[in-house]
Amino acid sequence: MIALTRKSVYSLCIALTFAAVFLPGKFSFSQEKINKPSTVDAGVASIDITPGFPIRMAGYAARLSTEADSVLQPISAKALALGRDGQHPSLLITVDLVGIPWRITKEVVDFLSKEKGIDPAQVAICASHTHGGPEVGNLINILQYRNGNFTDSLLALSQLIHITQYTEQLTQKLKDVAVAALNNRKPALVAWGQGQALFAANRRTKGGPVDVALPILKITDPDGTLRGVFVNYACHGTTLGGDMHKIHGDWIAEAHRVIEARHPGATALIALGCAGDANPSPRGTLENVQQHGKEIADNVDKLLTAQLQPLNAPPVGKMKWIRLPFSKVPDVNELIAQTKDESIKGYNARLALERVERGETIPSTLDYPVQVWNFDNKMAMVNLGGEVVVDYSIRLKDEYGAEQLWVNGYSNDVPCYIASRRVIKEGGYEGETSMYWYNKPSPFAPEVEDLIVNAAGELMPSAFKEERPAVNRQETIQKEADGSYRLVSWLAGTAGERIKYMPEWKAFGWFDAKDQALWKANIEKAGKYDVYIEYSVSDKEAGKTFTLQYGNKKLKAQTDKTGSWFTYKTKKAGTLRLPAGTVDFVLGADSGKESGSVFDLREVRLVPVK
Ligand SMILES: [Zn+2]
């Protein structure tokens, strides 16, 4: 059960794992984690974007075709500016909308570039994919779907006017909130870490993969006062269904509300991860919205007091547009045949014929934005357009490290679902039908997965491209330059049936109290050594006793709570006196006294006592 929670994200890992070469010694351990943090200029700002007049709602095709004229929750846009002028400052904007079309992003990016000198690669707008927000233009062909049929008639004039007026106001507000964040910049401490939230469920396959990671970026004044927290979670904003005809922001707006209520004066920003195939579970009621919002806020609170990794430099952004091929562009005869289809496919064929009739061509590719922000060479934030399915997150984290990657979907443009090779092959809504809703001629060609992952790889900081050990292999540990010894998991042997090296975390999944990790170290100098252990554990499994022994000497210590299986922590376990020469270490649970999962273990470090 624990193992499922821990591993469910990566259940596809084996199929997707790349061929890594084992290169001992190339891997840098995060010594910098304990270095003194330095400040980064940061500014946060928030703006209400709740429509001030009745407007059609976005998100579900099966909705009333009248305008929503009341508000369940206010919705907002937030901005986070990082870096001083002259440091290529960046702007991260989150917005409570079903999607952000590139034409709006472009207007904001052009404005920031022209007026503030901000590089377009340093601007990201991330939509929350709430299905309770207003329409901002025809992202998805749902406005023509009325009472179970598709219609060619224009929207009622008042509805058209409201959508266009709202879109214009929204664009101005996004510019305003960005400028406010830039103007608010002052020295701050920035740190990041990740936990988990567990309400996302794969909506295509029961028990299928989801990314339960909950990364946060914490922004505080130098005195520690919380100023802002940027949070990411991979789950659709679909807790409430199409029968809710009031403007709302779903679990995202509720999480904003709870976090900000618990931390007065702080601004919460939330973006979605690769949530294309993840729905909240349970869903359907306002209580569910409150429950999910609280789960996010509770886990954010745990992380705010966890051992986070300081980020001592503002992000450096790189961006690339790539062309994603559709599997097929139907010719006129095929489109004519498709019009007989009474579903969205037939309606989309009529739209395509209209394009042809106007002298336009049906595009065979989609221009797609990929962005990577390098935070101090410690964390890379990948911003992908569209409704990205979970396989991308799994693959990127597999290739570049779950411990150092943050993936935002719905970023800068939401042109359609971004299915993976697997999902394209399987078909269904995310793989095929949704493409017609999004006005695309066909499903994507399967190679789009490699094109996107390769583009992200090209933009990735070079330190992240070092090949990662795919398996653990015992080797004699030698002294580090600082005199310490790093008993890392990938250089350990194992005993026990269930212990498993997790390459994406560079750690052991320790699934059974009978499991052991074994190291051989060449200790050059006899003496006392402090023992530090880097591990993660769920709150439920925390508190177990483990031992590190050699010969008949034994050090005993207990695990503290870290917050989640994804939240690693370094703890001093005690002090050992070591002899010179080759020493065989055995790490395990206190024998016979413990059962179940003990921890996920990344490393034991032996530091000579001066
Ligand atoms: Zn969606």
Boltz pocket constraint, residues with backbone or C-beta under 6 A from the ligand:
constraints:
  - pocket:
      binder: B
      contacts: [[A, 129], [A, 236], [A, 276], [A, 387]]
      max_distance: 6.0
